[in-house]
Amino acid sequence: MFIFNISIGLSQESKLNLKQNPKIDSLLKKKIYYDKERFENSYYTLQLYYGNLDFAKEILKKSKEIFPHIPVEINFETPNYKVQAGYYKDKLIGIKTLDTVKKVFPSAFLLLKKDL
């Protein structure tokens, strides 16, 4: 019994010359810069409540007692006060924290904040 292995290698060589507008590199650098800046200036937060100031203060106090490890603040956006908790760059971590927080604050939701 004889086994023959014959390999024939065919290769082609070619050269490809691309002529690219020099503005493309400049635009690409700007795009990378703005994407990085947008990422650095945006984050996820949990919105626990929005409405009147008295109830917002109650929610703030309750959330600080139950979740002392999560920073919580009140923000005013006409005409409502908003109670927001946490700063998350990773959406998945924000969602996991939201699952825990929803047990106490069922109307809470994840919010993307952009500070530009």
MODELLER restraints for C-alpha pairs under 7 A, 6 or more apart:
rsr = mdl.restraints
at = mdl.atoms
rsr.add(forms.Gaussian(group=physical.xy_distance, feature=features.Distance(at['CA:41:A'], at['CA:114:A']), mean=5.93, stdev=0.5))
rsr.add(forms.Gaussian(group=physical.xy_distance, feature=features.Distance(at['CA:41:A'], at['CA:115:A']), mean=5.26, stdev=0.5))
rsr.add(forms.Gaussian(group=physical.xy_distance, feature=features.Distance(at['CA:41:A'], at['CA:116:A']), mean=6.27, stdev=0.5))
rsr.add(forms.Gaussian(group=physical.xy_distance, feature=features.Distance(at['CA:42:A'], at['CA:113:A']), mean=5.44, stdev=0.5))
rsr.add(forms.Gaussian(group=physical.xy_distance, feature=features.Distance(at['CA:42:A'], at['CA:114:A']), mean=4.25, stdev=0.5))
rsr.add(forms.Gaussian(group=physical.xy_distance, feature=features.Distance(at['CA:42:A'], at['CA:115:A']), mean=5.93, stdev=0.5))
rsr.add(forms.Gaussian(group=physical.xy_distance, feature=features.Distance(at['CA:43:A'], at['CA:87:A']), mean=6.14, stdev=0.5))
rsr.add(forms.Gaussian(group=physical.xy_distance, feature=features.Distance(at['CA:43:A'], at['CA:88:A']), mean=5.49, stdev=0.5))
rsr.add(forms.Gaussian(group=physical.xy_distance, feature=features.Distance(at['CA:43:A'], at['CA:89:A']), mean=4.92, stdev=0.5))
rsr.add(forms.Gaussian(group=physical.xy_distance, feature=features.Distance(at['CA:43:A'], at['CA:112:A']), mean=5.83, stdev=0.5))
rsr.add(forms.Gaussian(group=physical.xy_distance, feature=features.Distance(at['CA:43:A'], at['CA:113:A']), mean=5.39, stdev=0.5))
rsr.add(forms.Gaussian(group=physical.xy_distance, feature=features.Distance(at['CA:43:A'], at['CA:114:A']), mean=6.67, stdev=0.5))
rsr.add(forms.Gaussian(group=physical.xy_distance, feature=features.Distance(at['CA:44:A'], at['CA:87:A']), mean=5.76, stdev=0.5))
rsr.add(forms.Gaussian(group=physical.xy_distance, feature=features.Distance(at['CA:44:A'], at['CA:88:A']), mean=4.83, stdev=0.5))
rsr.add(forms.Gaussian(group=physical.xy_distance, feature=features.Distance(at['CA:44:A'], at['CA:89:A']), mean=6.16, stdev=0.5))
rsr.add(forms.Gaussian(group=physical.xy_distance, feature=features.Distance(at['CA:44:A'], at['CA:91:A']), mean=6.56, stdev=0.5))
rsr.add(forms.Gaussian(group=physical.xy_distance, feature=features.Distance(at['CA:44:A'], at['CA:94:A']), mean=6.60, stdev=0.5))
rsr.add(forms.Gaussian(group=physical.xy_distance, feature=features.Distance(at['CA:44:A'], at['CA:110:A']), mean=6.59, stdev=0.5))
rsr.add(forms.Gaussian(group=physical.xy_distance, feature=features.Distance(at['CA:44:A'], at['CA:111:A']), mean=5.46, stdev=0.5))
rsr.add(forms.Gaussian(group=physical.xy_distance, feature=features.Distance(at['CA:44:A'], at['CA:112:A']), mean=4.47, stdev=0.5))
rsr.add(forms.Gaussian(group=physical.xy_distance, feature=features.Distance(at['CA:44:A'], at['CA:113:A']), mean=5.83, stdev=0.5))
rsr.add(forms.Gaussian(group=physical.xy_distance, feature=features.Distance(at['CA:45:A'], at['CA:84:A']), mean=6.41, stdev=0.5))
rsr.add(forms.Gaussian(group=physical.xy_distance, feature=features.Distance(at['CA:45:A'], at['CA:85:A']), mean=5.84, stdev=0.5))
rsr.add(forms.Gaussian(group=physical.xy_distance, feature=features.Distance(at['CA:45:A'], at['CA:86:A']), mean=5.25, stdev=0.5))
rsr.add(forms.Gaussian(group=physical.xy_distance, feature=features.Distance(at['CA:45:A'], at['CA:87:A']), mean=5.14, stdev=0.5))
rsr.add(forms.Gaussian(group=physical.xy_distance, feature=features.Distance(at['CA:45:A'], at['CA:88:A']), mean=6.18, stdev=0.5))
rsr.add(forms.Gaussian(group=physical.xy_distance, feature=features.Distance(at['CA:45:A'], at['CA:110:A']), mean=5.85, stdev=0.5))
rsr.add(forms.Gaussian(group=physical.xy_distance, feature=features.Distance(at['CA:45:A'], at['CA:111:A']), mean=5.28, stdev=0.5))
rsr.add(forms.Gaussian(group=physical.xy_distance, feature=features.Distance(at['CA:45:A'], at['CA:112:A']), mean=6.47, stdev=0.5))
rsr.add(forms.Gaussian(group=physical.xy_distance, feature=features.Distance(at['CA:45:A'], at['CA:113:A']), mean=6.98, stdev=0.5))
rsr.add(forms.Gaussian(group=physical.xy_distance, feature=features.Distance(at['CA:46:A'], at['CA:84:A']), mean=5.44, stdev=0.5))
rsr.add(forms.Gaussian(group=physical.xy_distance, feature=features.Distance(at['CA:46:A'], at['CA:85:A']), mean=5.05, stdev=0.5))
rsr.add(forms.Gaussian(group=physical.xy_distance, feature=features.Distance(at['CA:46:A'], at['CA:86:A']), mean=6.35, stdev=0.5))
rsr.add(forms.Gaussian(group=physical.xy_distance, feature=features.Distance(at['CA:46:A'], at['CA:98:A']), mean=6.76, stdev=0.5))
rsr.add(forms.Gaussian(group=physical.xy_distance, feature=features.Distance(at['CA:46:A'], at['CA:108:A']), mean=6.50, stdev=0.5))
rsr.add(forms.Gaussian(group=physical.xy_distance, feature=features.Distance(at['CA:46:A'], at['CA:109:A']), mean=5.59, stdev=0.5))
rsr.add(forms.Gaussian(group=physical.xy_distance, feature=features.Distance(at['CA:46:A'], at['CA:110:A']), mean=4.68, stdev=0.5))
rsr.add(forms.Gaussian(group=physical.xy_distance, feature=features.Distance(at['CA:46:A'], at['CA:111:A']), mean=5.91, stdev=0.5))
rsr.add(forms.Gaussian(group=physical.xy_distance, feature=features.Distance(at['CA:47:A'], at['CA:83:A']), mean=5.95, stdev=0.5))
rsr.add(forms.Gaussian(group=physical.xy_distance, feature=features.Distance(at['CA:47:A'], at['CA:84:A']), mean=4.42, stdev=0.5))
rsr.add(forms.Gaussian(group=physical.xy_distance, feature=features.Distance(at['CA:47:A'], at['CA:85:A']), mean=6.41, stdev=0.5))
rsr.add(forms.Gaussian(group=physical.xy_distance, feature=features.Distance(at['CA:47:A'], at['CA:108:A']), mean=5.43, stdev=0.5))
rsr.add(forms.Gaussian(group=physical.xy_distance, feature=features.Distance(at['CA:47:A'], at['CA:109:A']), mean=5.49, stdev=0.5))
rsr.add(forms.Gaussian(group=physical.xy_distance, feature=features.Distance(at['CA:47:A'], at['CA:110:A']), mean=6.36, stdev=0.5))
rsr.add(forms.Gaussian(group=physical.xy_distance, feature=features.Distance(at['CA:47:A'], at['CA:111:A']), mean=6.55, stdev=0.5))
rsr.add(forms.Gaussian(group=physical.xy_distance, feature=features.Distance(at['CA:48:A'], at['CA:83:A']), mean=5.48, stdev=0.5))
rsr.add(forms.Gaussian(group=physical.xy_distance, feature=features.Distance(at['CA:48:A'], at['CA:84:A']), mean=5.77, stdev=0.5))
rsr.add(forms.Gaussian(group=physical.xy_distance, feature=features.Distance(at['CA:48:A'], at['CA:105:A']), mean=6.40, stdev=0.5))
rsr.add(forms.Gaussian(group=physical.xy_distance, feature=features.Distance(at['CA:48:A'], at['CA:107:A']), mean=6.74, stdev=0.5))
rsr.add(forms.Gaussian(group=physical.xy_distance, feature=features.Distance(at['CA:48:A'], at['CA:108:A']), mean=4.40, stdev=0.5))
rsr.add(forms.Gaussian(group=physical.xy_distance, feature=features.Distance(at['CA:48:A'], at['CA:109:A']), mean=6.90, stdev=0.5))
rsr.add(forms.Gaussian(group=physical.xy_distance, feature=features.Distance(at['CA:49:A'], at['CA:56:A']), mean=6.70, stdev=0.5))
rsr.add(forms.Gaussian(group=physical.xy_distance, feature=features.Distance(at['CA:49:A'], at['CA:82:A']), mean=5.60, stdev=0.5))
rsr.add(forms.Gaussian(group=physical.xy_distance, feature=features.Distance(at['CA:49:A'], at['CA:83:A']), mean=5.15, stdev=0.5))
rsr.add(forms.Gaussian(group=physical.xy_distance, feature=features.Distance(at['CA:49:A'], at['CA:108:A']), mean=6.82, stdev=0.5))
rsr.add(forms.Gaussian(group=physical.xy_distance, feature=features.Distance(at['CA:50:A'], at['CA:56:A']), mean=6.98, stdev=0.5))
rsr.add(forms.Gaussian(group=physical.xy_distance, feature=features.Distance(at['CA:50:A'], at['CA:80:A']), mean=5.92, stdev=0.5))
rsr.add(forms.Gaussian(group=physical.xy_distance, feature=features.Distance(at['CA:50:A'], at['CA:81:A']), mean=5.27, stdev=0.5))
rsr.add(forms.Gaussian(group=physical.xy_distance, feature=features.Distance(at['CA:50:A'], at['CA:82:A']), mean=4.23, stdev=0.5))
rsr.add(forms.Gaussian(group=physical.xy_distance, feature=features.Distance(at['CA:50:A'], at['CA:83:A']), mean=6.35, stdev=0.5))
rsr.add(forms.Gaussian(group=physical.xy_distance, feature=features.Distance(at['CA:51:A'], at['CA:80:A']), mean=4.71, stdev=0.5))
rsr.add(forms.Gaussian(group=physical.xy_distance, feature=features.Distance(at['CA:51:A'], at['CA:81:A']), mean=5.28, stdev=0.5))
rsr.add(forms.Gaussian(group=physical.xy_distance, feature=features.Distance(at['CA:51:A'], at['CA:82:A']), mean=6.71, stdev=0.5))
rsr.add(forms.Gaussian(group=physical.xy_distance, feature=features.Distance(at['CA:52:A'], at['CA:80:A']), mean=5.96, stdev=0.5))
rsr.add(forms.Gaussian(group=physical.xy_distance, feature=features.Distance(at['CA:52:A'], at['CA:81:A']), mean=5.92, stdev=0.5))
rsr.add(forms.Gaussian(group=physical.xy_distance, feature=features.Distance(at['CA:53:A'], at['CA:81:A']), mean=5.86, stdev=0.5))
rsr.add(forms.Gaussian(group=physical.xy_distance, feature=features.Distance(at['CA:56:A'], at['CA:81:A']), mean=6.53, stdev=0.5))
rsr.add(forms.Gaussian(group=physical.xy_distance, feature=features.Distance(at['CA:56:A'], at['CA:82:A']), mean=6.89, stdev=0.5))
rsr.add(forms.Gaussian(group=physical.xy_distance, feature=features.Distance(at['CA:56:A'], at['CA:83:A']), mean=6.23, stdev=0.5))
rsr.add(forms.Gaussian(group=physical.xy_distance, feature=features.Distance(at['CA:60:A'], at['CA:72:A']), mean=6.72, stdev=0.5))
rsr.add(forms.Gaussian(group=physical.xy_distance, feature=features.Distance(at['CA:60:A'], at['CA:73:A']), mean=6.98, stdev=0.5))
rsr.add(forms.Gaussian(group=physical.xy_distance, feature=features.Distance(at['CA:60:A'], at['CA:83:A']), mean=6.48, stdev=0.5))
rsr.add(forms.Gaussian(group=physical.xy_distance, feature=features.Distance(at['CA:64:A'], at['CA:72:A']), mean=6.89, stdev=0.5))
rsr.add(forms.Gaussian(group=physical.xy_distance, feature=features.Distance(at['CA:70:A'], at['CA:85:A']), mean=6.32, stdev=0.5))
rsr.add(forms.Gaussian(group=physical.xy_distance, feature=features.Distance(at['CA:70:A'], at['CA:86:A']), mean=5.44, stdev=0.5))
rsr.add(forms.Gaussian(group=physical.xy_distance, feature=features.Distance(at['CA:71:A'], at['CA:85:A']), mean=5.62, stdev=0.5))
rsr.add(forms.Gaussian(group=physical.xy_distance, feature=features.Distance(at['CA:71:A'], at['CA:86:A']), mean=5.23, stdev=0.5))
rsr.add(forms.Gaussian(group=physical.xy_distance, feature=features.Distance(at['CA:72:A'], at['CA:83:A']), mean=6.98, stdev=0.5))
rsr.add(forms.Gaussian(group=physical.xy_distance, feature=features.Distance(at['CA:72:A'], at['CA:84:A']), mean=5.69, stdev=0.5))
rsr.add(forms.Gaussian(group=physical.xy_distance, feature=features.Distance(at['CA:72:A'], at['CA:85:A']), mean=4.24, stdev=0.5))
rsr.add(forms.Gaussian(group=physical.xy_distance, feature=features.Distance(at['CA:72:A'], at['CA:86:A']), mean=6.37, stdev=0.5))
rsr.add(forms.Gaussian(group=physical.xy_distance, feature=features.Distance(at['CA:73:A'], at['CA:83:A']), mean=5.72, stdev=0.5))
rsr.add(forms.Gaussian(group=physical.xy_distance, feature=features.Distance(at['CA:73:A'], at['CA:84:A']), mean=5.58, stdev=0.5))
rsr.add(forms.Gaussian(group=physical.xy_distance, feature=features.Distance(at['CA:73:A'], at['CA:85:A']), mean=6.50, stdev=0.5))
rsr.add(forms.Gaussian(group=physical.xy_distance, feature=features.Distance(at['CA:74:A'], at['CA:81:A']), mean=6.53, stdev=0.5))
rsr.add(forms.Gaussian(group=physical.xy_distance, feature=features.Distance(at['CA:74:A'], at['CA:82:A']), mean=5.46, stdev=0.5))
rsr.add(forms.Gaussian(group=physical.xy_distance, feature=features.Distance(at['CA:74:A'], at['CA:83:A']), mean=4.57, stdev=0.5))
rsr.add(forms.Gaussian(group=physical.xy_distance, feature=features.Distance(at['CA:74:A'], at['CA:84:A']), mean=6.44, stdev=0.5))
rsr.add(forms.Gaussian(group=physical.xy_distance, feature=features.Distance(at['CA:75:A'], at['CA:81:A']), mean=5.64, stdev=0.5))
rsr.add(forms.Gaussian(group=physical.xy_distance, feature=features.Distance(at['CA:75:A'], at['CA:82:A']), mean=5.06, stdev=0.5))
rsr.add(forms.Gaussian(group=physical.xy_distance, feature=features.Distance(at['CA:75:A'], at['CA:83:A']), mean=6.47, stdev=0.5))
rsr.add(forms.Gaussian(group=physical.xy_distance, feature=features.Distance(at['CA:76:A'], at['CA:82:A']), mean=6.13, stdev=0.5))
rsr.add(forms.Gaussian(group=physical.xy_distance, feature=features.Distance(at['CA:88:A'], at['CA:94:A']), mean=5.67, stdev=0.5))
rsr.add(forms.Gaussian(group=physical.xy_distance, feature=features.Distance(at['CA:94:A'], at['CA:110:A']), mean=6.93, stdev=0.5))
rsr.add(forms.Gaussian(group=physical.xy_distance, feature=features.Distance(at['CA:95:A'], at['CA:110:A']), mean=6.90, stdev=0.5))
rsr.add(forms.Gaussian(group=physical.xy_distance, feature=features.Distance(at['CA:98:A'], at['CA:109:A']), mean=6.85, stdev=0.5))
rsr.add(forms.Gaussian(group=physical.xy_distance, feature=features.Distance(at['CA:98:A'], at['CA:110:A']), mean=6.90, stdev=0.5))
rsr.add(forms.Gaussian(group=physical.xy_distance, feature=features.Distance(at['CA:102:A'], at['CA:108:A']), mean=5.91, stdev=0.5))
